[in-house]
Amino acid sequence: MQQFLEAIILGIVQGLTEFLPISSSAHLRIVGEFLPSAEDPGATFTAITQIGTELAVLVYFWSRIMKIIGAWAKSLTGRVPQGDPDARMGWIVIIGTIPIGLLGFLFQDVIRDTFRNLWLVATVLIVFGIILGMADALGARVRTEKDLTFGHGLTLGFAQALALVPGVSRSGATTTAGLALGYTRPAAAEVAFLLAVPAVFGSGLYELLQAIREPGESPFSLGETAIATVVSFGVGLAVIAYLMRYLKRGSFLPFVIYRVVLGIVLFILLGTG
């Protein structure tokens, strides 16, 4: 029963933090230390529960995603011009997924072990929080999705790949790059969500297959992980709706402050044992 409760708590944490630029993997890593079992939930649990939050993206942006897929497919046969914004977005998502796919595959062992060090997590929370604050304050915020180019897509893809380090934040890194390139807050956030879909599903399904083959790799059973994934879906859907409304009028400053404060607190806790 304790493991099920912990899985539910971690599912809530995953849903709350996946789309906010504060790093869900860092929060799962930190919260895991405060639960009764006091252990790292692990990269496998993290990747699988992210499937739940990405399903929330599919639900929230369903019509948009279907429009992109339809236009992209038609562009292959010439029924839609290659320059069509939706067709171009399809190609940008593909191009932007390549960096995280390659780096994630090549550095699996480092991601599972070295990158999950809490000292590194604390450092990254602060550093990338400050970078996000600078991009939000100094970005022109005039470009929309229609202004996306393949070059920008590749840049956003490399930014997304930084999220392989817990503490960076997938949405935070991609959104930061979008803001630095001059995109509006809602546009930068929406592109970040769309770009994450194939990467997260790919890593999540890969880890799910690994968990089935080697069930001892994660501290949680497949049943417990499934419950956490369902919980993360419901919470994540609510968070997406909130964030997209908030970004029409609000800035990223509250998230920047939160990241810096959390990083400092984590340093203090680690330093005092």
N, C-alpha and C positions, 0 to 999 in steps of 0.2 A: 504493500500500500504506500509506503514511504517513497518508493521509486516512482510510482504513478503520480503522486502529488508533486514531486520534484519535476517530473516531465511536464506537467501542466503549468507549473510556475515558469519553467524555461520556455514553454510554448508562448506564454503571455509575453515574456520578455522579448522573444524573437519577433512577435507580431508588433509590439510597441516600438521596437528600435530598427527594424529592417529598412523602413522608408525614411525615417528621420536621419539626418546626416551626423549620426553619433555612433555608428558601428554596432550592428547587432552581434557580430562575432565577439567583439570585445566585451559586450555586456553579458553574453552567455558565459564567456570565460571568467569574468569577475563574479557574477552571481553564483556560479557553480561552487566557488570557494566558500560562500556563506551558507549554502544549504547543508543539511545534516550529514550528507555523504562527503561534503567538502572535497570535491574532485572536479577536474576539468571535464565538461560534457563531451569534449572531443570534436575533431573536425568532421567526423562522420555524422554525428548527431546534428551538428550545426548545418551541414550541407543539406541533409534530408529535410529538416524542418523548414529550410528556406523554400522548399517546393511549395509548402503551404502558403507562404506569403506571395510567391510568384503566381500561384493560382488566383490570389486576390487581385493581382495586376491584370490577369486575363479577364476576370469578371468585370472589373472597373473600367478597363479600356477595351472591352470586347469589340464594340462597333469600330473603334479606331484601328485595332489590330486586324480585324477582318478586311477592312478597307485597304490597309497597307499590303496585306498578303494578296488580295485580289488584284490590286494595281501592279504589284511586283510580278505576279504570275503572267498577267496580260502583257507586260512589257517585254517578256521573253519571246513572245510571238509577234510583237509589233502592234498589238491591238491597243496598247497604251504607249505614248511616247516615253522614251527613256528619261526625259527631263521632268516627267510628271512628279510632283512633290511626294506623293504617296509611294510611287515606285522607287523613287530615289531613297526614301526612308527605309524601304525594304533592303536595299543594297547597303545602306549605311549601317543597319543593324548587323548584317552579315559581316561586313568589313570590321566593324567595331568589336565583334565577338572574337575575332582571330587572336589578338594579343593575349587576352585572359585565358583562352583555350590552350594556346601553346605554352605559356608560362606556367599555368596551373598543372599541365601534364608533366612538364620538365622538372618542376620543383616540388613535386608532391611531398617528398620526405621532409623538406625544409618547412613547408607550409604546416605539416602535421606536428612538427616538433619545435624547431627553433623560433618560428614566427609567433608561437603561442606563449612566449615568455612574457610575464606580466610587466617587467621593467620596460620591455620594448613597447608593449601595449600602451603604457602610461605616456611614454615619450611621443608615440605616434598620435595619441589623442590630442595632446597639446599642440604639437607642431602643425598637424593638418587642420586643427581647429582654427589656428591663427591664419593659415593660408586661406581657408574658407572665408574668414572674416574680411581679409584683404580683398579677395576676389569679389565678394558681395558689395563691399564699400566702393571699390574702384571700377568695377565693371560698367560698361556703357549701358547695358540692359535695353538694347534697341532691336536686337535680332530676334526673329521668331523661327519656328521649325522650317518655314519655307526658305530660309536663308542657309540651311544646312548644306555643306559641301562634303565631298568624299574625304577631303583632307581633314576637315573638322571631325568627321566621323571616326577617322583613324586616331586622331588626337584624343577624342573622348574614350575610344577603346583602350588606349594605353593608360588613361587615367583610371578607368574601371579596373584594370589589371592590378593597380596599386592596392585594391581592396583585398588582395590575397593575404595582406598583412592585417591581422585583427587590430582594430583601432582606427584604420583609415576610413572605413565606411564606403561601401560600393556606391550608394546614392550620393554620399558626400563628395567623393573624389570626382565622379562624373559631373555632378552639378557644379562643383568648383571650377572644373575645366570649362564648362559651358558658360559660366558667369565671366570667366577670364576672357573668353572669346567674344563677349558682348551680348550674350543671349539674355532674354528676360528670365526672371526667376521661375515662373510657371513653365516656360518652354524648356529651360535647362533641367528642371525636375522631371517633366514628362518624358523627355528624351532619355534621361537616366533610367527611368522605370522601364521603358520599352527596350533599351539596350541590354538590360539585365536579364530579360526573359530567357533567351536561349542559353546564356552562360550559366544561370542558376539551375535551370532544368537539366542541363547537361551534367553539371557537377553533382547535383542532387541524385539523379538517376544512376550515375556512376557509383556514388557512395552507397546507394541503396543496394545495388548488385553486389558490391563488396561486402556489405553487412550481411547479406543473405549467404554469401559464400564463407565468410569468416565472422560469425556472430559474436565472437569474443572481443572484437576490436573496439566496440563502444560500451560504456558503462550502462547503457540503457538497452532493453530488449526492443525488438521490432515493434511490438505492441505498444510499448511506452512511447517510443519515438513517433508512432502513428498518431497517438493521442495528442502529443505535442504539436505535430504538424497540422492537425485539424484545428486546434486552438489558435495556432499562429495565423491560419487562414482567416478566421473570424475577426481576430483583433487587428490583423494587418489591413483588412478591407476597410474597417472603420478609420484607421490611421491615414490611409491614402485619401479618403474623402475629406478628412480634416485638413491634411497638409495642402492639398490642391486649393482648397478654399482659403486657407491662411496665406499662401504665397501670393495671392492676388492683391494683398494689402500689407503683408508683414515681411520682415527681413529675416535673415538667418542669424542675426545677432544673439538671440536667446540660446540657440544651439551652440554657437561659438563659445559663449560664456560657460555653458554646461560642460562642454568638452574639456575646456581648460581647467575648470574646477575639479571635475572628475579625475583628470590626469594628476593634478596636484595631490588630491586626497589619496589616490592610489600610490603615489610616490611615498607619502607619509606612512601609509599602512605597511608598505613593503619595507621601508626603512626602519620601522619600529618592530618588525617581525610579526 
